[in-house]
Amino acid sequence: MGDDTKSTKSTKSKVEGEEEEEEDPRLEIIFSYLQRSLRVKPDTWAKLLKSKELGPLVMNFISDISIEKIIFGMNQSGLLVPSYDFPVAAKSKSCYFIKHKPEPLTKDNFRKIIMFGDIAAKPIEELEVLVEEVFVPLLTNPKNQRNWPRVIADDVTYHVNQLKNSIFEIRGLISGQTLLPMPDGVERVHEVEQAIIESDGETVDLQLKHDIEGVIIKWVKLIDDVLKEDSSCAFEREANPTPRFEIEFWNSRLKNLECIYDQLRDPRVRKMASILELTDSAYLPSYKKYYHGVVGAVTEARDITLYLKPLVKHFDTFENTEFKDAEPLIRPLIHVVTLVWANSRYYCVPSKIMTLIKEITNMLIQEATKFLDPTSLFQGEVDETRDHVAKCIRVFNVYRKTFEEYRAKLASFFPEGVEVVPWTFHPRTVFQRSIKFVERLSIIEDFFSTSMEFFKLEKVEIGGSKGRLLSAKIVGILNDFHTAFTVFGSITYDPLDPEDESFLKDYDIFKNKIKDFDHKLAAIFSQAFEDTNNLENIYKLIYVGGTLLERPIILKQITPKYKKVVTYMNDELDEVKEIYDEQLEYYNKKGYMLVDKNLPPVAGALMWINKLRGRMSIPFEILRELEIRTVEKADFQYQILKYHQMLDYLTELEKTVFEKWTIEVPEKCQRNLMKTILLQNEDTLELSLNFDDELVAVLKETFNNNNNTIMIILTVMQARERLSIEDAQDRRLWRFGTGRQQQLYNIIRLNSLPVEFELFAEEVDAIDNLLTQVVENLNWNSEDVWTYVGQIRTLVEDLYTRVLKAQQNVDRIHELINSWTLIPLFERKDGKKENLLYLDDRVDRVSQRNSHYEVYLFRKTFITHLIFFLFFKLVLEPYASVHLQLKNLKI
C-alpha cells in the first residue's frame, strides 16, 4: 500500500487547484483504496473534496470521533458520493471505512483504527455463498465436531442449517420468487429411498424423514401464502393502484409459480416425496394437495397472462395521450376487457374483473389529474380551464356509458356453446371513486362557470341617468369577486382529491359570497330597468347583462321588469301602424311612395316595406325569447296577433306595389325596344342614343331588386316581354357600349379641324354607311344588331385613337417650337434694361441655339412621319425602319 500511496501522491501533484486537505496522508490512504477498488480518478476525488455539500462529510469523518463509519459509492453520473449510512438498494459496489475505536484519527494511528473493505451491490447473495461455502462446511464437518458433546454438535448443525435456509428464503423474497428450503442431508435422499425399497420399508433413516417432514411444513406455509395471493391485494399495498399493477402482478405470479413448480419437479424433491409415500407419512397428502394446487395455479396464471397481454398496448396508448383527446380510446379499451372476460377461462370471475375495472378507473383519474394539474388549476385562463374540466367530465361519462353498453351486450362476446357469465356486480362498487371524482369535477366546473359569468362584469357598462353610479357599484362587486377568486390561487391542498374536504369548505365560502354578489347585482339591474324608457334601451341592457340576467337570484328579481317590454312592444307596433297608414294614404293619392331619393320608386318602396318589417321583427324575436322564460302567455299572445296582423298589411302593400309595376313593365319594354338604337341629326350628323327613359327606369328597378321576387315573376313572362336579371344586366352593358361609341363618333366630327377631317373622311364615310343601317333599320330586339354595333365600335374606337394621338403630336410640335423660339438669342447683362447686350458668350449661344434647332428638326421630322402614319397608315421609304419602331411609341 505504501507504493500505491507514493504513486497516488505523484499523480495528484499534477492536478491544479489542490487544497491543503488533499495532501493529508489520511486522505491519501482513503483515495488510494478508492482508486484501486472503484477506479476513482484524481480529478473526481478533487471535485469531491472541493464540493461544499459532500466535502465536509469526508473531513468530519476524520476529525469527529462520534462518526463511526463512512461509505463511498458512485452515482449514475460517475461522481463519488460519500454517506454515513449503508446503502439500501445499491446498484454498484461501494467501499466502507469503519473505526474500531472512538478515537481521533491521526496520520500515525489511521491504519490501526480504520477497517475498510468493499460492499457488493447484492450483499445477500454474497452472504448466501459465504454461509453455504464457508460456515456450513466448517461448522457441520464431523471432524470439526470431534471433541464436541453430541447435544452441542446437533444444535450447531440445526442452527447453521436454519441460517442457510433463512438466507435462501430471503434471497427468494428479494428477487420476487419463493425459494423452497431443502432439508439437511438432502444429498442422501437417493440412497435412503433405495434402502427403503430394498428392505421393504424396514430400514428407514428417521432423522432424514423427520427433516423432510419438517421442511414440508415450511413448504406448505410458503406455497399456501403464494396461492392465496390475489390481485386485489394491490388496494392493500397502495390506495389507488392502476392496471399496470394487475399486469405486473400476474406476470410476477406466473414467474414465481413456475419457479415453485420447477423446484417441486427437482429429482431430489421427487425422491423426498417417494420416501414420504414409502413410509406412509402423514404429511404426504398435504404435499400432494399443494403440488396439485401449484400446477393449477400455473395453468391459471398462464391463461390470465396470455389474455391480459393485449391490454398493455391500450394502457400505453392511454397514458401517452393527453386526457382531453382520450375519448376515442375508451371504447377499444372496454372492448378488449370484455373479450378477456368472455374468452379467459380463469379470469371470468367477478372479483377479478371488478379489480381490473377499479384499476382502470384509477388510471383515468390519474391521467385526468395529471392533465388538469392541481398545482396550477386556478392560475390559468378561466374559460380554457373550464373547457378542460368539461372535457374530463365528458370522458368519464363516455367511460360509464360505454361500460353499460358492453355490459348489456356481453352475451354476444362469448364463443358459441360457452355459458354466458354476466357482470352481476353493482356498477357503484367499481365506479365509486370515479363518481366522487366526477362530482368534484362538476363542482370545479360550476366554480369556473360562475367565475366566467362574473368576469363579464369587466365589460358591463350601464347607461342612463343613473348609469355612472350603477357602473361604479358593478366595479366594486368585480373587485370583491377578484379577491374571492384569488384565494384559490394560493391553496396548498389537492382540489381534485375527492377524499380531501378542504376544497369544499373553501367553495362553500365562495358560494356564499357569490350569493351576496347576486343579490347586489339583482338590485343594480333592477334599478337599471327602472331607468329605461324605451325598447332600445331595454334591449341594450339585456344585451349588456347577457347570461348574468339568467342567474336565478337576479332573474327572480328582474322578471317583473320584463313586462315593460310588452308595453313598449305594443307602443312600437302602434307607431309602425301609424307610419304605415301615412305612407299608404300618400301612395293611394300620388301613386308612389316617399322613399330614398337614390332609389327608383318601386325598389325604394319595396326596401321601405322591408325596413319597416325588420323594425318589428328584431324586437319581436327578443320578446319571444323572453316569453319562453318570463312573460305571461296572454300578454304575449296579444302582441303576436298584432305583429302578424301588421306583417299581413305590409305583405299586401308589397304585393300591390309590385303587381302594379309588373303589369306596366312588359308593355313599356315591348314598345320602347322596337325603337331604333341610334338617332342622327340631319344638320350636324351627331349621333344620340335612342334608349327611352322608361327603359332606363326598368333597368334601375331590376338592378336594385336583384334579390327580390321580381326575378320569379319576370321569368314567367313571354320571351319578348320579359326582362330577366341576366337580360337586364346585358342591356345595361349594351347601352353603355353603344352610348360610348356614339360619344366617340361625335367627338371625331365636332373636335376635328376641317383640314384634319379631310384626311380621314373616307373612313368616316365607311362608318356612316354602317350607321345608316343601324339608324334606319335596327332596333334593340334585332337579332344581328350586335354584329353591326361591334363593327361600328371597332372602327370608331380605332379612328378616334389615331386622331387623338395625331392631334396630341401636333401639340407636341408646338411645344418643341415654343421651347426655343420664345427665348431671346442674346440678352442684356444681368437682365437689366440699362445694360448693353451681352455678347461675350455669343459663340456658345449661337452654337447652343443651332443644337436646339437641329434637335427640333430631328424630332419634328419623326413626329410628322408619325402623324402621317396615324392618318394614312402609310410609312414613307426613307423612314420606314424608323416608323416601324414608332408604331407603338407614345409621344
Secondary structure, DSSP 8 states (H G I E B T S, - for coil): -HHHHHHHHHHHTTSTT--GGGG-HHHHHHHHHHHHHT---HHHHHHHHH-TTTHHHHHHHHH-TT--EEEEEE-TTS-EEEESS--SS-SS-EEEEEESSS----TTTHHHHEEEEEE-SSHHHHHHHHIIIIIHHHHH-TTTTTTS-HHHHHHHHHHHHHHHHHHHHHHHHHTT-------TTGGGHHHHHHHHHHTTTS---HHHHHHHHHHHHHHHHHHHHHHH--GGGHHHHSSS--HHHHHHHHHHHHHHHHHHHHHHTSHHHHHHHHHHHHTT-TTHHHHHHHHHHHHHHHHHHHHHHHHHHHHHHHHHHHHTS-GGG-HHHHHHHHHHHHHHHHH-TTT--HHHHHHHHHHHHHHHHHHHHHHH-GGGTTSS-HHHHHHHHHHHHHHHHHHHHHHHHHHHTGGGGS-TTS------S-HHHHHHHHHHHHHHHHHHHHHHHHHHHHHGGGG----STTHHHHHHHHHHHHHHHHHHHHGGGG--S-TT-TT--HHHHHHHHHHHHHHHHHHHHHHHHHHHHHH--SHHHHHHHHHHHGGGGGSHHHHHHHGGGGHHHHHHHHHHHHHHHHHHHHHHHHHHHHSS----TTS-HHHHHHHHHHHHHHHHHHHHHHHHHHHHHTS-HHHHHHHHHHHHHHHHHHHHHHHHHHHHHHHHHHHHHHHHHTSBSEEE-TTT--EEE---HHHHHHHHHHHHTTTSTHHHHHTTS-TTT---HHHHHHHHHHHHHHHHHHHHHHHHHHHS-HHHHHHTHHHHHHHHHHHHHHHHT-BTT-TTHHHHHHHHHHHHHHHHHHHHHHHHHHHHHHHHHHHHHTS-SS-BGGG-TTS-B--TTHHHHHHHHHHHHHHHHHHHHHHHHHHHHHHH----GGGHHHHHHHTT---
